[in-house]
Amino acid sequence: MVVQAYILIQTEVGKAASVARSIADIKGVTQAEDVTGPYDVIVRAEARNVDELGKLVVARVQGVDGITRTLTCPVVHL
């Protein structure tokens, strides 16, 4: 079973579209869309386990130019 999460991203002004395009190409990202509201981009991602998810977010997603803040929300099945 894979671990899935939503990653809520705030970007620099005017960078949402380019951030979403860049993140969409990252392995493990299944969807990346620019949105309106308190966050600029919402990403759906998956990994084999929580450690892999953390590495994906810290090493790959947060390295994209134009990101100012991320919030990772793992999906739970209650």
SESERO-106256 format. One record per atom (N, C-alpha, C): residue in three letters; chain; atom name; x, y, z. Coordinates in Angstrom, 2 decimals, padded with zeros to 5 digits. Example, Ala and Ser with C-alpha at 12.3 -4.5 7.8 and 13.67 -1.06 7.14 Angstrom:
residues 2
+------+-----+------+---------+---------+---------+
| type | mol | atom |    east |   north |      up |
+------+-----+------+---------+---------+---------+
|  ala |   A |    N |  013.19 | -005.69 |  007.80 |
|  ala |   A |   CA |  012.30 | -004.50 |  007.80 |
|  ala |   A |    C |  013.20 | -003.30 |  007.80 |
|  ser |   A |    N |  012.85 | -002.25 |  007.08 |
|  ser |   A |   CA |  013.67 | -001.06 |  007.14 |
|  ser |   A |    C |  012.90 |  000.03 |  007.87 |
+------+-----+------+---------+---------+---------+
END
This chain:
residues 78
+------+-----+------+---------+---------+---------+
| type | mol | atom |    east |   north |      up |
+------+-----+------+---------+---------+---------+
|  met |   A |    N |  000.84 | -001.19 |  000.00 |
|  met |   A |   CA |  000.00 |  000.00 |  000.00 |
|  met |   A |    C |  000.88 |  001.25 |  000.00 |
|  val |   A |    N |  000.56 |  002.20 | -000.84 |
|  val |   A |   CA |  001.34 |  003.43 | -000.93 |
|  val |   A |    C |  000.80 |  004.49 |  000.03 |
|  val |   A |    N |  001.66 |  005.42 |  000.38 |
|  val |   A |   CA |  001.27 |  006.58 |  001.18 |
|  val |   A |    C |  000.96 |  007.71 |  000.21 |
|  gln |   A |    N | -000.21 |  008.31 |  000.37 |
|  gln |   A |   CA | -000.60 |  009.43 | -000.48 |
|  gln |   A |    C | -000.71 |  010.69 |  000.37 |
|  ala |   A |    N | -000.50 |  011.84 | -000.25 |
|  ala |   A |   CA | -000.59 |  013.10 |  000.48 |
|  ala |   A |    C | -000.95 |  014.24 | -000.47 |
|  tyr |   A |    N | -001.55 |  015.25 |  000.11 |
|  tyr |   A |   CA | -001.73 |  016.52 | -000.57 |
|  tyr |   A |    C | -000.66 |  017.46 | -000.03 |
|  ile |   A |    N | -000.03 |  018.18 | -000.94 |
|  ile |   A |   CA |  000.98 |  019.17 | -000.55 |
|  ile |   A |    C |  000.44 |  020.53 | -000.94 |
|  leu |   A |    N |  000.20 |  021.37 |  000.05 |
|  leu |   A |   CA | -000.33 |  022.71 | -000.17 |
|  leu |   A |    C |  000.86 |  023.66 | -000.24 |
|  ile |   A |    N |  000.91 |  024.47 | -001.29 |
|  ile |   A |   CA |  002.11 |  025.26 | -001.56 |
|  ile |   A |    C |  001.77 |  026.73 | -001.71 |
|  gln |   A |    N |  002.55 |  027.57 | -001.05 |
|  gln |   A |   CA |  002.50 |  029.01 | -001.26 |
|  gln |   A |    C |  003.72 |  029.37 | -002.10 |
|  thr |   A |    N |  003.53 |  030.28 | -003.06 |
|  thr |   A |   CA |  004.61 |  030.67 | -003.95 |
|  thr |   A |    C |  004.85 |  032.17 | -003.91 |
|  glu |   A |    N |  005.93 |  032.57 | -004.51 |
|  glu |   A |   CA |  006.17 |  034.00 | -004.73 |
|  glu |   A |    C |  005.10 |  034.50 | -005.69 |
|  val |   A |    N |  004.82 |  035.79 | -005.62 |
|  val |   A |   CA |  003.79 |  036.38 | -006.49 |
|  val |   A |    C |  004.12 |  036.12 | -007.96 |
|  gly |   A |    N |  003.13 |  035.64 | -008.69 |
|  gly |   A |   CA |  003.29 |  035.40 | -010.12 |
|  gly |   A |    C |  003.98 |  034.10 | -010.50 |
|  lys |   A |    N |  004.30 |  033.25 | -009.52 |
|  lys |   A |   CA |  005.06 |  032.02 | -009.80 |
|  lys |   A |    C |  004.21 |  030.74 | -009.76 |
|  ala |   A |    N |  002.92 |  030.83 | -009.44 |
|  ala |   A |   CA |  002.11 |  029.63 | -009.24 |
|  ala |   A |    C |  002.11 |  028.71 | -010.47 |
|  ala |   A |    N |  001.88 |  029.25 | -011.64 |
|  ala |   A |   CA |  001.80 |  028.42 | -012.84 |
|  ala |   A |    C |  003.12 |  027.72 | -013.14 |
|  ser |   A |    N |  004.22 |  028.43 | -013.03 |
|  ser |   A |   CA |  005.52 |  027.81 | -013.31 |
|  ser |   A |    C |  005.89 |  026.77 | -012.25 |
|  val |   A |    N |  005.53 |  027.03 | -011.00 |
|  val |   A |   CA |  005.79 |  026.05 | -009.94 |
|  val |   A |    C |  004.97 |  024.79 | -010.20 |
|  ala |   A |    N |  003.70 |  024.93 | -010.53 |
|  ala |   A |   CA |  002.85 |  023.76 | -010.80 |
|  ala |   A |    C |  003.40 |  022.95 | -011.97 |
|  arg |   A |    N |  003.85 |  023.61 | -013.03 |
|  arg |   A |   CA |  004.42 |  022.90 | -014.18 |
|  arg |   A |    C |  005.69 |  022.14 | -013.80 |
|  ser |   A |    N |  006.54 |  022.79 | -013.02 |
|  ser |   A |   CA |  007.80 |  022.15 | -012.61 |
|  ser |   A |    C |  007.54 |  020.94 | -011.72 |
|  ile |   A |    N |  006.63 |  021.07 | -010.78 |
|  ile |   A |   CA |  006.34 |  019.99 | -009.84 |
|  ile |   A |    C |  005.66 |  018.82 | -010.54 |
|  ala |   A |    N |  004.86 |  019.09 | -011.53 |
|  ala |   A |   CA |  004.14 |  018.01 | -012.24 |
|  ala |   A |    C |  005.10 |  017.00 | -012.85 |
|  asp |   A |    N |  006.33 |  017.40 | -013.14 |
|  asp |   A |   CA |  007.32 |  016.52 | -013.76 |
|  asp |   A |    C |  008.10 |  015.66 | -012.75 |
|  ile |   A |    N |  007.88 |  015.88 | -011.45 |
|  ile |   A |   CA |  008.63 |  015.16 | -010.42 |
|  ile |   A |    C |  008.03 |  013.76 | -010.25 |
|  lys |   A |    N |  008.89 |  012.75 | -010.22 |
|  lys |   A |   CA |  008.44 |  011.37 | -010.01 |
|  lys |   A |    C |  007.78 |  011.27 | -008.63 |
|  gly |   A |    N |  006.60 |  010.69 | -008.59 |
|  gly |   A |   CA |  005.84 |  010.57 | -007.34 |
|  gly |   A |    C |  004.70 |  011.54 | -007.26 |
|  val |   A |    N |  004.74 |  012.58 | -008.08 |
|  val |   A |   CA |  003.65 |  013.55 | -008.13 |
|  val |   A |    C |  002.62 |  013.04 | -009.13 |
|  thr |   A |    N |  001.38 |  012.91 | -008.69 |
|  thr |   A |   CA |  000.33 |  012.41 | -009.57 |
|  thr |   A |    C | -000.52 |  013.54 | -010.14 |
|  gln |   A |    N | -000.51 |  014.70 | -009.47 |
|  gln |   A |   CA | -001.29 |  015.85 | -009.95 |
|  gln |   A |    C | -000.74 |  017.12 | -009.31 |
|  ala |   A |    N | -000.69 |  018.19 | -010.08 |
|  ala |   A |   CA | -000.26 |  019.50 | -009.58 |
|  ala |   A |    C | -001.07 |  020.57 | -010.28 |
|  glu |   A |    N | -001.80 |  021.35 | -009.50 |
|  glu |   A |   CA | -002.64 |  022.38 | -010.09 |
|  glu |   A |    C | -002.49 |  023.70 | -009.34 |
|  asp |   A |    N | -002.49 |  024.80 | -010.11 |
|  asp |   A |   CA | -002.49 |  026.11 | -009.48 |
|  asp |   A |    C | -003.95 |  026.45 | -009.15 |
|  val |   A |    N | -004.14 |  027.03 | -007.97 |
|  val |   A |   CA | -005.48 |  027.29 | -007.44 |
|  val |   A |    C | -005.52 |  028.70 | -006.86 |
|  thr |   A |    N | -006.72 |  029.14 | -006.47 |
|  thr |   A |   CA | -006.86 |  030.41 | -005.78 |
|  thr |   A |    C | -007.13 |  030.13 | -004.31 |
|  gly |   A |    N | -006.93 |  031.13 | -003.48 |
|  gly |   A |   CA | -007.15 |  030.98 | -002.04 |
|  gly |   A |    C | -005.85 |  031.16 | -001.28 |
|  pro |   A |    N | -005.80 |  030.64 | -000.06 |
|  pro |   A |   CA | -004.60 |  030.85 |  000.77 |
|  pro |   A |    C | -003.37 |  030.11 |  000.25 |
|  tyr |   A |    N | -003.57 |  029.10 | -000.61 |
|  tyr |   A |   CA | -002.46 |  028.39 | -001.23 |
|  tyr |   A |    C | -002.51 |  028.63 | -002.73 |
|  asp |   A |    N | -001.36 |  028.54 | -003.36 |
|  asp |   A |   CA | -001.25 |  028.84 | -004.79 |
|  asp |   A |    C | -001.21 |  027.59 | -005.66 |
|  val |   A |    N | -000.71 |  026.51 | -005.10 |
|  val |   A |   CA | -000.61 |  025.24 | -005.83 |
|  val |   A |    C | -000.99 |  024.12 | -004.87 |
|  ile |   A |    N | -001.77 |  023.16 | -005.37 |
|  ile |   A |   CA | -002.06 |  021.95 | -004.60 |
|  ile |   A |    C | -001.57 |  020.76 | -005.40 |
|  val |   A |    N | -000.82 |  019.91 | -004.72 |
|  val |   A |   CA | -000.19 |  018.76 | -005.34 |
|  val |   A |    C | -000.71 |  017.48 | -004.69 |
|  arg |   A |    N | -000.94 |  016.46 | -005.48 |
|  arg |   A |   CA | -001.22 |  015.13 | -004.94 |
|  arg |   A |    C |  000.00 |  014.28 | -005.26 |
|  ala |   A |    N |  000.52 |  013.61 | -004.24 |
|  ala |   A |   CA |  001.73 |  012.81 | -004.42 |
|  ala |   A |    C |  001.57 |  011.47 | -003.73 |
|  glu |   A |    N |  002.41 |  010.52 | -004.14 |
|  glu |   A |   CA |  002.41 |  009.22 | -003.49 |
|  glu |   A |    C |  003.82 |  008.67 | -003.42 |
|  ala |   A |    N |  004.04 |  007.85 | -002.40 |
|  ala |   A |   CA |  005.35 |  007.23 | -002.18 |
|  ala |   A |    C |  005.14 |  005.88 | -001.52 |
|  arg |   A |    N |  006.19 |  005.08 | -001.48 |
|  arg |   A |   CA |  006.09 |  003.74 | -000.90 |
|  arg |   A |    C |  005.85 |  003.76 |  000.60 |
|  asn |   A |    N |  006.39 |  004.78 |  001.29 |
|  asn |   A |   CA |  006.23 |  004.88 |  002.74 |
|  asn |   A |    C |  006.40 |  006.33 |  003.16 |
|  val |   A |    N |  006.23 |  006.60 |  004.45 |
|  val |   A |   CA |  006.31 |  007.97 |  004.96 |
|  val |   A |    C |  007.70 |  008.56 |  004.76 |
|  asp |   A |    N |  008.74 |  007.76 |  004.95 |
|  asp |   A |   CA |  010.11 |  008.26 |  004.75 |
|  asp |   A |    C |  010.33 |  008.70 |  003.31 |
|  glu |   A |    N |  009.86 |  007.91 |  002.36 |
|  glu |   A |   CA |  009.99 |  008.28 |  000.95 |
|  glu |   A |    C |  009.19 |  009.54 |  000.64 |
|  leu |   A |    N |  008.03 |  009.66 |  001.25 |
|  leu |   A |   CA |  007.21 |  010.86 |  001.06 |
|  leu |   A |    C |  007.96 |  012.09 |  001.58 |
|  gly |   A |    N |  008.55 |  011.97 |  002.75 |
|  gly |   A |   CA |  009.32 |  013.08 |  003.31 |
|  gly |   A |    C |  010.48 |  013.49 |  002.42 |
|  lys |   A |    N |  011.18 |  012.50 |  001.87 |
|  lys |   A |   CA |  012.29 |  012.79 |  000.96 |
|  lys |   A |    C |  011.78 |  013.48 | -000.31 |
|  leu |   A |    N |  010.64 |  013.03 | -000.81 |
|  leu |   A |   CA |  010.05 |  013.65 | -001.99 |
|  leu |   A |    C |  009.76 |  015.12 | -001.74 |
|  val |   A |    N |  009.16 |  015.42 | -000.60 |
|  val |   A |   CA |  008.78 |  016.80 | -000.29 |
|  val |   A |    C |  010.01 |  017.66 | -000.04 |
|  val |   A |    N |  010.90 |  017.20 |  000.84 |
|  val |   A |   CA |  012.04 |  018.03 |  001.23 |
|  val |   A |    C |  013.09 |  018.14 |  000.11 |
|  ala |   A |    N |  013.42 |  017.04 | -000.51 |
|  ala |   A |   CA |  014.51 |  017.06 | -001.49 |
|  ala |   A |    C |  014.08 |  017.52 | -002.87 |
|  arg |   A |    N |  012.85 |  017.22 | -003.26 |
|  arg |   A |   CA |  012.44 |  017.51 | -004.63 |
|  arg |   A |    C |  011.48 |  018.69 | -004.72 |
|  val |   A |    N |  010.36 |  018.61 | -004.01 |
|  val |   A |   CA |  009.32 |  019.65 | -004.14 |
|  val |   A |    C |  009.83 |  020.98 | -003.59 |
|  gln |   A |    N |  010.36 |  020.98 | -002.38 |
|  gln |   A |   CA |  010.79 |  022.26 | -001.79 |
|  gln |   A |    C |  011.98 |  022.88 | -002.52 |
|  gly |   A |    N |  012.62 |  022.12 | -003.39 |
|  gly |   A |   CA |  013.74 |  022.66 | -004.17 |
|  gly |   A |    C |  013.31 |  023.42 | -005.41 |
|  val |   A |    N |  012.02 |  023.40 | -005.72 |
|  val |   A |   CA |  011.53 |  024.10 | -006.91 |
|  val |   A |    C |  011.58 |  025.61 | -006.66 |
|  asp |   A |    N |  012.13 |  026.33 | -007.61 |
|  asp |   A |   CA |  012.27 |  027.79 | -007.50 |
|  asp |   A |    C |  010.89 |  028.45 | -007.43 |
|  gly |   A |    N |  010.73 |  029.38 | -006.50 |
|  gly |   A |   CA |  009.50 |  030.16 | -006.38 |
|  gly |   A |    C |  008.61 |  029.73 | -005.22 |
|  ile |   A |    N |  008.94 |  028.62 | -004.55 |
|  ile |   A |   CA |  008.13 |  028.17 | -003.42 |
|  ile |   A |    C |  008.58 |  028.88 | -002.15 |
|  thr |   A |    N |  007.60 |  029.38 | -001.39 |
|  thr |   A |   CA |  007.93 |  030.03 | -000.12 |
|  thr |   A |    C |  007.54 |  029.19 |  001.10 |
|  arg |   A |    N |  006.53 |  028.30 |  000.95 |
|  arg |   A |   CA |  006.09 |  027.48 |  002.09 |
|  arg |   A |    C |  005.30 |  026.29 |  001.58 |
|  thr |   A |    N |  005.45 |  025.15 |  002.29 |
|  thr |   A |   CA |  004.66 |  023.97 |  001.98 |
|  thr |   A |    C |  004.00 |  023.43 |  003.24 |
|  leu |   A |    N |  002.89 |  022.76 |  003.04 |
|  leu |   A |   CA |  002.19 |  022.05 |  004.13 |
|  leu |   A |    C |  001.79 |  020.70 |  003.57 |
|  thr |   A |    N |  002.32 |  019.62 |  004.16 |
|  thr |   A |   CA |  002.04 |  018.28 |  003.67 |
|  thr |   A |    C |  000.94 |  017.65 |  004.51 |
|  cys |   A |    N | -000.09 |  017.14 |  003.84 |
|  cys |   A |   CA | -001.26 |  016.54 |  004.50 |
|  cys |   A |    C | -001.41 |  015.10 |  004.02 |
|  pro |   A |    N | -000.87 |  014.13 |  004.78 |
|  pro |   A |   CA | -001.01 |  012.73 |  004.39 |
|  pro |   A |    C | -002.48 |  012.30 |  004.40 |
|  val |   A |    N | -002.84 |  011.47 |  003.45 |
|  val |   A |   CA | -004.20 |  010.94 |  003.36 |
|  val |   A |    C | -004.30 |  009.77 |  004.35 |
|  val |   A |    N | -005.38 |  009.75 |  005.14 |
|  val |   A |   CA | -005.64 |  008.65 |  006.06 |
|  val |   A |    C | -006.94 |  007.97 |  005.67 |
|  his |   A |    N | -007.02 |  006.70 |  005.97 |
|  his |   A |   CA | -008.23 |  005.94 |  005.67 |
|  his |   A |    C | -008.83 |  005.50 |  007.00 |
|  leu |   A |    N | -009.85 |  006.21 |  007.45 |
|  leu |   A |   CA | -010.47 |  005.93 |  008.75 |
|  leu |   A |    C | -011.58 |  004.92 |  008.64 |
+------+-----+------+---------+---------+---------+
END
